[in-house]
Amino acid sequence: MLSGGKFELDRQIADLRAIQRQSKSVSGIPAWISFALGSAYFRSGAIADAEREYVEALEIAPDIGEIHNNLAVVYLQTGRYAQAESEIIAAEKHGFKVNPQLKADLKRAMGRS
């Protein structure tokens, strides 16, 4: 049996997927849909799906720092530290204030003090 939070998250993902399918048939997918899907997948633990959606969102809107930030977290969690560092730099370049703890976690993971 699904808990209430998990059920709600699954419903939201299904709703966003439906919007995404409709958008594809019209004129492409708005970046916010892929971003929202990536965030929902991330919260549900589906890291590969989250990465796919964040990458797709960046293809549509490469200047949104928050998407770069979230992708950096995915890369950090999957051990791709150089890519995580690049995404943090891109997030800041596009005006997003990256959490200092994310930077510290990345430095620690890379063996830097």
C-alpha positions as CSV (number, residue, x, y, z in Angstrom):
1,M,0.0,0.0,0.0
2,L,1.3,3.4,-0.9
3,S,1.7,6.1,1.7
4,G,-0.2,9.3,1.1
5,G,2.9,11.3,0.2
6,K,4.2,8.7,-2.2
7,F,0.7,8.4,-3.8
8,E,0.5,12.2,-4.2
9,L,4.0,12.3,-5.8
10,D,3.1,9.5,-8.2
11,R,-0.1,11.4,-9.2
12,Q,1.9,14.6,-9.7
13,I,4.4,12.8,-11.9
14,A,1.6,11.3,-14.0
15,D,-0.1,14.7,-14.3
16,L,3.2,16.3,-15.5
17,R,3.8,13.5,-17.9
18,A,0.4,14.1,-19.4
19,I,1.2,17.8,-19.8
20,Q,4.5,16.9,-21.3
21,R,2.9,14.6,-23.9
22,Q,0.5,17.3,-24.9
23,S,3.2,19.9,-25.2
24,K,5.3,17.6,-27.4
25,S,2.5,17.4,-29.9
26,V,2.1,21.2,-30.0
27,S,5.4,23.1,-30.0
28,G,7.9,21.4,-27.8
29,I,8.1,21.0,-24.0
30,P,8.3,24.0,-21.7
31,A,11.4,23.8,-19.6
32,W,9.4,24.0,-16.4
33,I,7.7,20.7,-17.1
34,S,11.0,18.8,-17.4
35,F,12.4,20.7,-14.4
36,A,9.3,19.8,-12.3
37,L,9.4,16.2,-13.5
38,G,13.1,16.0,-12.6
39,S,12.4,17.3,-9.1
40,A,9.6,14.9,-8.6
41,Y,11.7,12.0,-9.8
42,F,14.6,13.1,-7.6
43,R,12.3,13.2,-4.5
44,S,11.1,9.7,-5.3
45,G,14.6,8.4,-5.6
46,A,14.6,7.9,-9.4
47,I,17.9,9.6,-9.9
48,A,18.4,8.5,-13.6
49,D,15.0,9.8,-14.5
50,A,15.7,13.0,-12.7
51,E,18.9,13.5,-14.6
52,R,17.2,12.8,-17.9
53,E,14.6,15.5,-17.2
54,Y,17.1,18.1,-15.9
55,V,19.2,17.6,-19.0
56,E,16.2,18.0,-21.2
57,A,15.2,21.2,-19.3
58,L,18.7,22.6,-19.9
59,E,18.4,21.9,-23.6
60,I,15.4,24.1,-23.7
61,A,16.5,26.7,-21.2
62,P,20.3,26.6,-20.6
63,D,20.2,29.9,-18.7
64,I,18.2,28.8,-15.7
65,G,20.7,28.4,-12.8
66,E,18.4,26.4,-10.6
67,I,18.3,23.5,-13.2
68,H,22.1,23.5,-13.3
69,N,22.2,23.4,-9.5
70,N,19.8,20.4,-9.3
71,L,21.8,18.6,-12.0
72,A,25.0,19.3,-9.9
73,V,23.3,17.5,-7.0
74,V,22.5,14.5,-9.2
75,Y,26.1,14.4,-10.5
76,L,27.5,14.6,-6.9
77,Q,25.3,11.8,-5.8
78,T,26.4,9.6,-8.7
79,G,30.1,10.3,-8.2
80,R,30.6,12.5,-11.3
81,Y,32.4,15.2,-9.4
82,A,33.9,17.1,-12.4
83,Q,30.4,17.4,-13.9
84,A,29.0,18.5,-10.6
85,E,31.6,21.2,-10.3
86,S,30.8,22.4,-13.9
87,E,27.1,22.6,-13.1
88,I,27.7,24.6,-9.9
89,I,29.8,27.0,-11.9
90,A,27.0,27.3,-14.5
91,A,24.4,27.8,-11.8
92,E,26.3,30.7,-10.4
93,K,27.0,32.1,-13.8
94,H,23.3,32.3,-14.4
95,G,22.6,34.0,-11.1
96,F,21.6,31.1,-8.8
97,K,22.9,31.2,-5.2
98,V,24.3,27.7,-4.7
99,N,24.1,26.4,-1.2
100,P,27.5,26.5,0.5
101,Q,26.9,23.0,1.8
102,L,26.7,21.6,-1.7
103,K,30.0,23.2,-2.5
104,A,31.5,21.8,0.7
105,D,30.1,18.4,0.0
106,L,31.6,18.4,-3.4
107,K,35.0,19.5,-2.2
108,R,35.0,16.8,0.5
109,A,34.0,14.2,-2.1
110,M,36.8,15.3,-4.4
111,G,39.2,15.1,-1.6
112,R,39.8,18.8,-1.3
113,S,39.9,20.7,2.0
